[in-house]
Amino acid sequence: MLFRKRKDNDVDINSLNDILFTGKKIVRIFYVMTIIALILLGTYLVKEWHALKFIGEFLVVISPIFIGLIIAWLLDPLVKFLQGKKMPRILACILVYLLFIALLFLTVALVIPAMGAQVRDFIGNIPSLVEEAKEFFNGVIGDLNHTFDYDFTVLKDRLYHTVETFGVNMTTRIPDMAIGIVSSVVSGGVSFFLGLMIGFYMLFDFDKLNHAFISFLPKRWRQGATELIVRLNESLRSYVQGVLLVMTLVFITQAIGLTLSGIQAPLVFALFCALTDIIPYFGPYIGAIPILIVGFMMDPIVGICCVVSIIVVQLLENNFYQPLIMGHTMKLHPVTIMLGLLIFQHFFGIIGMIVATPVIAALKIILTFINEKMDVVGKVTGYEDIKENKA
């Protein structure tokens, strides 16, 4: 109770308490609305001042450091495992890095030449694919004319135009995309090589990096910061490692299925499926669209086989890969993930959809940690006051 009732006073103390309690809730609501308004204002200013472009250019400049940090962060658990087997850290770092570079080189040497050859053959066969698609539609339209006794010539012309446009776009865009990818790989090769070197040196003293970061904080924050970093590392590292492993399994199984289905450039389409699989919920559908278009353009049987391959891989992923590898790593509600995907896609495009889930998960961990330490939710909603009044 905020006031104690006196016998010689006729004032309704309970009413005063209710008024004061309601006033405090109004102040808290105003406080929350102010925070939301500041966030919206900050977003507007970032957009108007083109700050994202500046941030993007800055990240490109420091990308070798970021690449090195990610590599060291991912490989550190394996180094610690070898340390637990009584191996010196320096020797463990060298061994792990040699294995990592060998695996990277082997993957590039085996996959890239095969993918290049498949892309070249696929581009050369696009005109024949267009003609086969026209013949298929011509047969379908003929059957419709005979069945319904109606002239579907307009529909046939539109389908022809769509197929020809698609073929022209594929013929012109794929070489441009290939050139763009090669240019990006060449220009990013130096950054990646520097990132490898930086990551190697970071891996030697990775634990010291955490201590160095924490040492810059005030002493009363250091224990909490250490606990928060441990939580973030455990959640995000397991998520990233799980995603990479699921992507690898999806690529292998999809490549086998698409090769058996007879579609051209199966490795290219399998890699596209693996990359889009990073995006929760929407990714498998995005990856399946070009496969089905090309498959049915080649032959209805090939298209049906592609459908079977996609369904089988999705069943494997949903029933085996995800439960066994990922589990409930992020502990996010599906609605939260979908909203995050829509928001990040609006501001950052496809890259935003890829990073949306780990970023939202990290924000959830940080906000949960802050609430545990400061009980922000209780103070904003007035839950603490309710408990005190009931007490």
URKAHU-V884923 format. One record per residue. N is the residue number from 0. RES is the residue in one small letter. SS is DSSP state (A for helix, B for strand, O for the rest). Layout:
((N RES SS) (N RES SS))
//
This chain:
((0 m O) (1 l O) (2 f O) (3 r O) (4 k O) (5 r O) (6 k O) (7 d O) (8 n O) (9 d O) (10 v O) (11 d O) (12 i A) (13 n A) (14 s A) (15 l A) (16 n A) (17 d A) (18 i A) (19 l A) (20 f A) (21 t A) (22 g A) (23 k A) (24 k A) (25 i A) (26 v A) (27 r A) (28 i A) (29 f A) (30 y A) (31 v A) (32 m A) (33 t A) (34 i A) (35 i A) (36 a A) (37 l A) (38 i A) (39 l A) (40 l A) (41 g A) (42 t A) (43 y A) (44 l A) (45 v A) (46 k A) (47 e A) (48 w O) (49 h O) (50 a A) (51 l A) (52 k A) (53 f A) (54 i A) (55 g A) (56 e A) (57 f A) (58 l A) (59 v A) (60 v A) (61 i O) (62 s A) (63 p A) (64 i A) (65 f A) (66 i A) (67 g A) (68 l A) (69 i A) (70 i A) (71 a A) (72 w A) (73 l A) (74 l A) (75 d A) (76 p A) (77 l A) (78 v A) (79 k A) (80 f A) (81 l A) (82 q A) (83 g A) (84 k O) (85 k O) (86 m O) (87 p O) (88 r A) (89 i A) (90 l A) (91 a A) (92 c A) (93 i A) (94 l A) (95 v A) (96 y A) (97 l A) (98 l A) (99 f A) (100 i A) (101 a A) (102 l A) (103 l A) (104 f A) (105 l A) (106 t A) (107 v A) (108 a A) (109 l A) (110 v A) (111 i A) (112 p A) (113 a A) (114 m A) (115 g A) (116 a A) (117 q A) (118 v A) (119 r A) (120 d A) (121 f A) (122 i A) (123 g A) (124 n O) (125 i A) (126 p A) (127 s A) (128 l A) (129 v A) (130 e A) (131 e A) (132 a A) (133 k A) (134 e A) (135 f A) (136 f A) (137 n A) (138 g A) (139 v A) (140 i A) (141 g A) (142 d A) (143 l A) (144 n A) (145 h A) (146 t A) (147 f A) (148 d O) (149 y O) (150 d O) (151 f O) (152 t A) (153 v A) (154 l A) (155 k A) (156 d A) (157 r A) (158 l A) (159 y A) (160 h A) (161 t A) (162 v A) (163 e A) (164 t A) (165 f A) (166 g A) (167 v A) (168 n A) (169 m A) (170 t A) (171 t A) (172 r A) (173 i A) (174 p A) (175 d A) (176 m A) (177 a A) (178 i A) (179 g A) (180 i A) (181 v A) (182 s A) (183 s A) (184 v A) (185 v A) (186 s A) (187 g A) (188 g A) (189 v A) (190 s A) (191 f A) (192 f A) (193 l A) (194 g A) (195 l A) (196 m A) (197 i A) (198 g A) (199 f A) (200 y A) (201 m A) (202 l A) (203 f A) (204 d O) (205 f A) (206 d A) (207 k A) (208 l A) (209 n A) (210 h A) (211 a A) (212 f A) (213 i A) (214 s A) (215 f O) (216 l O) (217 p O) (218 k A) (219 r A) (220 w A) (221 r A) (222 q A) (223 g A) (224 a A) (225 t A) (226 e A) (227 l A) (228 i A) (229 v A) (230 r A) (231 l A) (232 n A) (233 e A) (234 s A) (235 l A) (236 r A) (237 s A) (238 y A) (239 v A) (240 q A) (241 g A) (242 v A) (243 l A) (244 l A) (245 v A) (246 m A) (247 t A) (248 l A) (249 v A) (250 f A) (251 i A) (252 t A) (253 q A) (254 a A) (255 i A) (256 g A) (257 l A) (258 t A) (259 l A) (260 s A) (261 g O) (262 i O) (263 q O) (264 a O) (265 p A) (266 l A) (267 v A) (268 f A) (269 a A) (270 l A) (271 f A) (272 c A) (273 a A) (274 l A) (275 t A) (276 d O) (277 i O) (278 i O) (279 p O) (280 y O) (281 f O) (282 g A) (283 p A) (284 y A) (285 i A) (286 g A) (287 a A) (288 i A) (289 p A) (290 i A) (291 l A) (292 i A) (293 v A) (294 g A) (295 f A) (296 m A) (297 m A) (298 d O) (299 p A) (300 i A) (301 v A) (302 g A) (303 i A) (304 c A) (305 c A) (306 v A) (307 v A) (308 s A) (309 i A) (310 i A) (311 v A) (312 v A) (313 q A) (314 l A) (315 l A) (316 e A) (317 n A) (318 n A) (319 f A) (320 y A) (321 q A) (322 p A) (323 l A) (324 i A) (325 m A) (326 g O) (327 h O) (328 t O) (329 m O) (330 k O) (331 l O) (332 h O) (333 p A) (334 v A) (335 t A) (336 i A) (337 m A) (338 l A) (339 g A) (340 l A) (341 l A) (342 i A) (343 f A) (344 q A) (345 h A) (346 f A) (347 f A) (348 g A) (349 i A) (350 i A) (351 g A) (352 m A) (353 i A) (354 v A) (355 a A) (356 t A) (357 p A) (358 v A) (359 i A) (360 a A) (361 a A) (362 l A) (363 k A) (364 i A) (365 i A) (366 l A) (367 t A) (368 f A) (369 i A) (370 n A) (371 e A) (372 k A) (373 m A) (374 d O) (375 v A) (376 v A) (377 g A) (378 k A) (379 v A) (380 t A) (381 g O) (382 y A) (383 e A) (384 d A) (385 i A) (386 k A) (387 e A) (388 n A) (389 k A) (390 a O))
//
